[in-house]
Amino acid sequence: MPELPSAAFDQLFRQARTYNAFSGEVSDETLHRLHELVKWGPTTANTCPARFVFVRSAQAKARLEPALDEGNRAKTMAAPCTVIVAHDLAFFEKSPVLFPHTDAKSWFDTKPKDELATIALRNGSLQGGYLLMAARALGLDCGPMSGFDNAKVDAEFFAGTRIRSNFLVNLGKGDPASIFARSPRLGFDEACRIE
Amino acid sequence: MPELPSAAFDQLFRQARTYNAFSGEVSDETLHRLHELVKWGPTTANTCPARFVFVRSAQAKARLEPALDEGNRAKTMAAPCTVIVAHDLAFFEKSPVLFPHTDAKSWFDTKPKDELATIALRNGSLQGGYLLMAARALGLDCGPMSGFDNAKVDAEFFAGTRIRSNFLVNLGKGDPASIFARSPRLGFDEACRIE
């Protein structure tokens, strides 16, 4: 495969920023297109544990509000859409459909709970990364956050299930006035080594 | 922002596959370019907990081999490069550099170990997702895997540190004969809801 044009590197990585204020609307069609991309990303044995709640109505936002850290409250209430990136701890119940050529369910359903939680968090977070990249590819700006009360979100949005919240993402058209100066990153030799 | 051209959606998501055999070489320059993209992806308070070991030499591959599940052994030994995607549980030691405008280190260094492990796994996995997307954007094919003994990898590659392995990724030019038929994915209504 050839590499993507440089403008794509800018849009996905180099110029993409975490915004704190958004305008615009995020339509049902856009959310469906977003999922149509995200769903193809790889996960362990195609378990696809991520579950996404797109919080868009005033009523749903009001249910989310009490769980938000003070610093994330106003911007999240004002954003066109807030995604609850979550994962299903009972993800293996879907394995007969998602990995039909063998009994993958049996690889998971006897594992201890903490191992299942690690697998769900690893793969659900990977899918959260795909969501951020897919949103940027579609021309949306993102504001990912982990400053909120996961237990409150779980009680409000996932009661009676084994679905657990992971992190949140505000979506929309980012306001360039709302971004902070770019923070430093680790150099290659701090984050990587070649052996 | 406009959306990326449709060919980019194919390359990153729709046509991208998990390969089981690879050819080609992955140069130092390519690995540096990969990190130059990955490093910009967002993480909680810019903690950037992921650490990447690019296992390329025969000697390093031989150290990795005993940790691999049988089904992942031959393909990993033959791949041009295998990335150990890992994360530093002491990630907050870098906060004074990475988040210099406030004392972010104090947000983390008093947290219980299991919370720190969750934060590192969440954000390290997100960065692993960025790595897969950046590799595909650069025209590389990927073979991500979690079938290996994490403790063995940690003992061999991260002894005496608080760095822990997360998952592995083979990199190179994928052999189309090595991919399986595409497995099903969850539909929008199974994985998502709009509220």
Chai-1 contact restraints between the chains, C-beta under 6 A:
chainA,res_idxA,chainB,res_idxB,connection_type,confidence,min_distance_angstrom,max_distance_angstrom,comment,restraint_id
A,M1,B,G139,contact,1.0,0.0,6.0,A-B,restraint_1
A,P2,B,G139,contact,1.0,0.0,6.0,A-B,restraint_2
A,E3,B,L138,contact,1.0,0.0,6.0,A-B,restraint_3
A,E3,B,G139,contact,1.0,0.0,6.0,A-B,restraint_4
A,L4,B,A8,contact,1.0,0.0,6.0,A-B,restraint_5
A,L4,B,A137,contact,1.0,0.0,6.0,A-B,restraint_6
A,A8,B,L4,contact,1.0,0.0,6.0,A-B,restraint_7
A,A8,B,A8,contact,1.0,0.0,6.0,A-B,restraint_8
A,F13,B,L37,contact,1.0,0.0,6.0,A-B,restraint_9
A,F13,B,W40,contact,1.0,0.0,6.0,A-B,restraint_10
A,R14,B,W40,contact,1.0,0.0,6.0,A-B,restraint_11
A,T18,B,P42,contact,1.0,0.0,6.0,A-B,restraint_12
A,H32,B,F188,contact,1.0,0.0,6.0,A-B,restraint_13
A,H35,B,F188,contact,1.0,0.0,6.0,A-B,restraint_14
A,H35,B,C192,contact,1.0,0.0,6.0,A-B,restraint_15
A,L37,B,F13,contact,1.0,0.0,6.0,A-B,restraint_16
A,K39,B,R185,contact,1.0,0.0,6.0,A-B,restraint_17
A,W40,B,F13,contact,1.0,0.0,6.0,A-B,restraint_18
A,W40,B,R14,contact,1.0,0.0,6.0,A-B,restraint_19
A,P42,B,T18,contact,1.0,0.0,6.0,A-B,restraint_20
A,P42,B,P144,contact,1.0,0.0,6.0,A-B,restraint_21
A,T44,B,S146,contact,1.0,0.0,6.0,A-B,restraint_22
A,N46,B,S183,contact,1.0,0.0,6.0,A-B,restraint_23
A,C48,B,L186,contact,1.0,0.0,6.0,A-B,restraint_24
A,R51,B,A191,contact,1.0,0.0,6.0,A-B,restraint_25
A,F52,B,C192,contact,1.0,0.0,6.0,A-B,restraint_26
A,V53,B,R193,contact,1.0,0.0,6.0,A-B,restraint_27
A,F54,B,I194,contact,1.0,0.0,6.0,A-B,restraint_28
A,V55,B,E195,contact,1.0,0.0,6.0,A-B,restraint_29
A,A60,B,E195,contact,1.0,0.0,6.0,A-B,restraint_30
A,V97,B,P184,contact,1.0,0.0,6.0,A-B,restraint_31
A,L98,B,P184,contact,1.0,0.0,6.0,A-B,restraint_32
A,F99,B,S183,contact,1.0,0.0,6.0,A-B,restraint_33
A,L121,B,L121,contact,1.0,0.0,6.0,A-B,restraint_34
A,R122,B,S125,contact,1.0,0.0,6.0,A-B,restraint_35
A,S125,B,R122,contact,1.0,0.0,6.0,A-B,restraint_36
A,S125,B,S125,contact,1.0,0.0,6.0,A-B,restraint_37
A,S125,B,L126,contact,1.0,0.0,6.0,A-B,restraint_38
A,L126,B,S125,contact,1.0,0.0,6.0,A-B,restraint_39
A,L126,B,G129,contact,1.0,0.0,6.0,A-B,restraint_40
A,G129,B,L126,contact,1.0,0.0,6.0,A-B,restraint_41
A,G129,B,G129,contact,1.0,0.0,6.0,A-B,restraint_42
A,G129,B,Y130,contact,1.0,0.0,6.0,A-B,restraint_43
A,Y130,B,G129,contact,1.0,0.0,6.0,A-B,restraint_44
A,M133,B,M133,contact,1.0,0.0,6.0,A-B,restraint_45
A,A137,B,L4,contact,1.0,0.0,6.0,A-B,restraint_46
A,L138,B,E3,contact,1.0,0.0,6.0,A-B,restraint_47
A,G139,B,M1,contact,1.0,0.0,6.0,A-B,restraint_48
A,G139,B,P2,contact,1.0,0.0,6.0,A-B,restraint_49
A,G139,B,E3,contact,1.0,0.0,6.0,A-B,restraint_50
A,P144,B,P42,contact,1.0,0.0,6.0,A-B,restraint_51
A,S146,B,T44,contact,1.0,0.0,6.0,A-B,restraint_52
A,S183,B,N46,contact,1.0,0.0,6.0,A-B,restraint_53
A,P184,B,V97,contact,1.0,0.0,6.0,A-B,restraint_54
A,P184,B,L98,contact,1.0,0.0,6.0,A-B,restraint_55
A,R185,B,K39,contact,1.0,0.0,6.0,A-B,restraint_56
A,L186,B,C48,contact,1.0,0.0,6.0,A-B,restraint_57
A,F188,B,H32,contact,1.0,0.0,6.0,A-B,restraint_58
A,F188,B,H35,contact,1.0,0.0,6.0,A-B,restraint_59
A,A191,B,R51,contact,1.0,0.0,6.0,A-B,restraint_60
A,C192,B,H35,contact,1.0,0.0,6.0,A-B,restraint_61
A,C192,B,F52,contact,1.0,0.0,6.0,A-B,restraint_62
A,R193,B,V53,contact,1.0,0.0,6.0,A-B,restraint_63
A,I194,B,F54,contact,1.0,0.0,6.0,A-B,restraint_64
A,E195,B,V55,contact,1.0,0.0,6.0,A-B,restraint_65
A,E195,B,A60,contact,1.0,0.0,6.0,A-B,restraint_66
